[in-house]
Amino acid sequence: MSEIVLLSDSSCDLPELLVKEYNVQIIPFYVSFDQTTYYKEITELTIPDFYAKLRKEKIFPKTSLPAINDYVETFKPLVAAGKSIICVNLSAHFSGSHNAALNARELILENYPNAQIAIINSLNATAGQGLLVQEIGRMIADGLPFDTIVQTAEKLRESARIFFFVESLDYLEHGGRIGKAAALLGSMLNVKPLIYLQDGLLFPGGKVRGIKKAMAKLIEDTAKYIAGQPEAFHIAFAHADNLKYAEQLAKDLSSALGVTFNNPYTLIGTTIGVNTGPDVGGICLIKKYEQYL
């Protein structure tokens, strides 16, 4: 079997430690503050610099998906070297990145008709997508066959959830990504909108007053979804330039479930950050791949 190479667009927000551990190749989105000059996420604009600018200027940046050619230029040398490719993308409900990768695959197959290239719509975002990438990385490391990995990943993505709160719905509304969570629009002072992501779409999770109640509700919702089986899930904690939120969520969920977590905290990148704004806290989870074998 040829070597399997794992790729993802940058919306997975996979911590650098895990990018290196699973040899993930990241294909960056682009971000612009003036809709004229675009920067590659991470490589041309760091995430801390992005949030610093967001806080200082109170602006609504725009993102642009990786071009078809970005994928072609990444796929081609791998395929030419005889590698198999698994590429994971941001939920197709949020972006055309998945379709760009599919189109690139078709272009590659014109010259390499026997190439193995799987393009997976993660139905997820940020650390939820990152967890799917991580599970695929684990399957590759454990030597599972290409087809088994792809089929299992497509089952895994349906188990993924993200439970999170935002400071404001302004960014989601401005970016056009609010979906069914529009039901939460309009709030009182210090009310935190709660949202969850399922099957690639956003849904309202309610509104509570204050950070403590918001976190308590996320813990409650996560514990309910896990249904007493924390060992069956891989869990990550994400934040948008406010690490204390991720740390507190991890501490509270650890106490509630009686387990410890060793996944590094996820800093939400620019692709998702333009739609959430700063000061977001969230719990992301997905079933471990062994649950489907």
C-alpha positions in Angstrom: 0.0 0.0 0.0 1.3 3.5 -0.9 2.0 6.0 1.9 -1.1 8.0 2.9 -0.6 11.7 3.2 -3.1 13.7 5.3 -4.1 17.2 4.4 -6.6 19.8 5.7 -7.5 23.3 4.9 -6.5 25.7 7.7 -9.9 26.0 9.2 -9.1 22.8 11.2 -7.1 25.0 13.7 -5.0 22.0 14.6 -2.4 22.9 17.2 1.1 22.9 15.8 2.1 20.0 18.1 -0.5 17.8 16.4 0.2 19.0 12.9 3.8 17.7 13.4 2.7 14.5 15.2 0.5 13.4 12.4 2.5 15.0 9.5 -0.6 17.1 8.4 -0.1 19.4 5.4 -2.2 22.5 5.9 -3.6 24.4 2.9 -4.3 28.0 4.1 -7.4 30.2 3.7 -6.8 33.9 3.0 -8.0 36.8 5.1 -8.4 40.5 4.2 -9.1 43.6 6.3 -9.8 45.8 3.3 -11.1 43.3 0.7 -8.1 44.3 -1.5 -5.0 42.7 0.1 -5.3 39.1 1.2 -2.9 37.3 3.5 -2.5 33.5 3.9 -3.6 32.4 7.3 -0.8 31.5 9.7 2.1 31.9 7.2 1.5 35.5 6.3 -0.7 36.7 9.2 -0.3 35.1 12.6 -3.4 34.4 14.6 -2.4 36.6 17.6 -1.8 39.5 15.2 -5.2 38.9 13.6 -7.0 39.1 17.0 -5.0 42.2 18.0 -6.1 44.0 14.9 -9.7 42.8 15.3 -9.8 44.1 18.9 -8.1 47.4 18.1 -10.0 48.4 15.0 -13.4 46.7 15.5 -13.6 45.7 11.9 -15.3 42.8 10.0 -12.6 41.1 7.9 -13.3 38.8 5.0 -11.9 35.4 4.2 -11.2 33.8 0.8 -11.1 30.0 0.3 -8.0 28.2 -1.0 -8.0 28.4 -4.9 -8.3 25.2 -6.9 -4.7 25.8 -8.0 -3.6 25.8 -4.3 -5.0 22.3 -4.1 -3.6 21.2 -7.4 -0.1 22.4 -6.5 -0.3 20.5 -3.3 -1.8 17.3 -4.7 0.3 17.0 -7.8 3.8 16.3 -6.4 2.4 13.9 -3.8 0.5 11.9 -6.5 3.6 12.0 -8.8 5.6 10.4 -5.9 3.0 7.6 -5.6 1.4 8.8 -2.4 -2.3 8.4 -1.5 -4.1 11.5 -0.3 -6.8 12.2 2.2 -7.9 15.8 2.4 -10.3 17.2 5.0 -12.2 20.4 4.5 -14.3 22.9 6.3 -18.1 22.2 6.2 -19.4 22.7 2.7 -22.3 24.7 4.3 -19.8 27.4 5.3 -17.3 27.5 2.4 -16.5 26.4 -1.1 -13.1 25.0 0.0 -14.5 21.5 -0.3 -15.7 22.0 -3.8 -12.3 23.6 -4.7 -10.6 20.4 -3.5 -13.0 18.2 -5.4 -12.3 20.2 -8.6 -8.6 19.9 -8.1 -8.9 16.2 -7.6 -10.7 15.9 -11.0 -7.9 17.9 -12.7 -5.2 15.6 -11.1 -7.1 12.5 -12.2 -6.9 13.6 -15.8 -3.2 12.9 -15.8 -3.0 10.4 -13.0 -6.2 8.3 -13.4 -5.1 5.7 -10.8 -4.4 8.2 -8.1 -6.0 7.6 -4.7 -7.4 11.0 -3.5 -10.2 11.2 -1.0 -11.8 14.6 -0.3 -13.8 14.7 2.9 -16.4 17.3 3.8 -15.8 17.4 7.6 -19.3 18.8 8.3 -17.3 20.7 11.0 -15.1 23.6 11.7 -12.2 24.7 14.0 -11.4 22.1 16.6 -14.3 19.9 15.5 -12.7 19.6 12.1 -9.3 19.3 13.9 -10.5 16.3 15.9 -11.6 14.5 12.7 -8.2 15.2 11.2 -6.6 13.9 14.3 -8.6 10.7 14.3 -7.7 10.1 10.6 -4.1 10.7 11.6 -4.4 8.0 14.3 -5.9 5.6 11.8 -3.0 6.2 9.4 -0.5 5.8 12.2 -2.2 2.5 13.2 -1.9 1.2 9.6 -5.5 1.0 8.6 -6.2 0.6 4.9 -7.1 3.7 2.8 -10.7 2.7 2.1 -11.3 1.8 5.7 -10.0 5.1 6.9 -12.2 7.1 4.5 -15.3 5.1 5.3 -14.7 5.4 9.0 -14.0 9.1 8.8 -17.4 9.6 7.0 -19.1 7.9 9.9 -17.0 9.8 12.5 -17.9 13.2 11.3 -21.6 12.6 12.1 -20.7 12.1 15.7 -19.0 15.4 16.0 -20.4 18.3 18.0 -19.3 21.8 19.0 -21.0 23.5 21.9 -19.9 27.1 22.3 -20.7 30.6 23.4 -19.9 34.0 21.8 -19.6 37.5 23.1 -21.8 38.8 20.3 -23.6 37.5 17.3 -22.4 40.5 15.2 -19.6 38.7 13.5 -21.8 35.6 12.6 -24.5 37.9 11.3 -22.1 40.1 9.3 -20.4 37.1 7.8 -23.7 35.5 6.8 -22.9 32.3 8.6 -25.5 32.5 11.4 -28.0 30.0 10.0 -30.7 28.8 12.4 -28.8 30.6 15.2 -30.5 33.8 13.9 -33.2 32.9 16.4 -30.8 34.3 19.1 -30.5 37.7 17.6 -31.3 40.5 20.0 -30.0 40.3 23.5 -29.8 42.1 26.8 -26.7 43.3 28.5 -24.2 40.6 29.4 -26.3 37.8 27.8 -24.2 35.2 26.1 -25.6 33.4 23.1 -25.1 29.7 23.1 -24.7 27.8 19.8 -24.0 24.3 18.7 -22.8 22.8 15.5 -24.2 19.6 14.2 -23.9 18.1 10.7 -22.1 21.1 9.4 -24.8 23.7 10.5 -25.2 26.1 13.4 -28.2 25.8 15.7 -29.4 28.0 18.7 -28.5 26.6 22.1 -30.2 29.3 24.1 -29.1 32.5 25.9 -27.8 32.9 29.5 -26.6 35.8 31.5 -22.9 35.8 32.2 -19.9 33.7 31.5 -20.3 31.3 34.4 -23.8 30.3 33.4 -22.7 30.0 29.8 -19.9 27.6 30.8 -22.2 25.7 33.0 -24.7 25.2 30.2 -21.9 24.0 27.8 -20.8 21.5 30.4 -24.4 20.3 30.9 -25.0 19.9 27.1 -21.7 18.1 26.6 -22.3 15.7 29.4 -25.8 15.0 28.1 -24.4 14.2 24.6 -21.7 12.0 26.0 -24.3 10.1 27.9 -21.9 8.6 30.5 -19.3 7.4 28.0 -16.5 9.9 28.1 -14.0 7.1 27.1 -15.7 6.8 23.7 -15.0 10.4 22.8 -12.1 12.6 21.8 -12.6 16.1 23.3 -10.9 19.4 22.6 -11.3 22.9 24.1 -11.2 25.9 21.8 -11.0 29.7 22.4 -10.8 32.9 20.4 -7.8 34.7 22.0 -9.0 34.1 25.5 -7.2 31.0 26.8 -8.8 31.2 30.3 -12.1 30.2 28.8 -10.7 27.0 27.3 -8.8 26.2 30.6 -11.9 26.7 32.7 -14.1 24.6 30.4 -11.5 21.8 30.6 -11.3 22.0 34.4 -15.1 22.0 34.8 -15.8 19.2 32.3 -13.0 17.1 34.0 -14.7 17.6 37.3 -18.1 16.8 35.9 -17.0 13.6 34.1 -14.2 12.5 36.4 -11.7 12.3 33.6 -8.6 14.2 32.5 -7.9 15.7 29.1 -4.5 15.8 27.3 -5.4 17.4 24.0 -3.7 20.8 23.6 -6.0 23.8 23.7 -7.1 25.1 20.3 -6.7 28.7 19.3 -9.5 29.4 16.8 -7.9 30.7 13.6 -8.7 33.5 11.3 -11.0 31.5 9.0 -13.5 30.9 11.9 -12.5 33.9 13.9 -13.8 36.3 11.3 -17.2 34.8 11.9 -17.2 34.5 15.7 -15.0 37.5 16.8 -12.8 37.3 19.9 -13.7 35.9 23.3 -15.3 32.6 22.3 -15.2 29.5 24.4 -16.2 26.0 23.1 -16.1 22.3 23.7 -15.5 20.1 20.6 -16.0 16.4 20.6 -16.0 13.4 18.3 -16.2 9.7 18.8 -12.9 7.8 18.7 -12.5 5.8 15.5 -12.3 2.5 17.4 -16.1 2.9 18.1 -16.7 2.1 14.4 -14.5 -0.9 13.9 
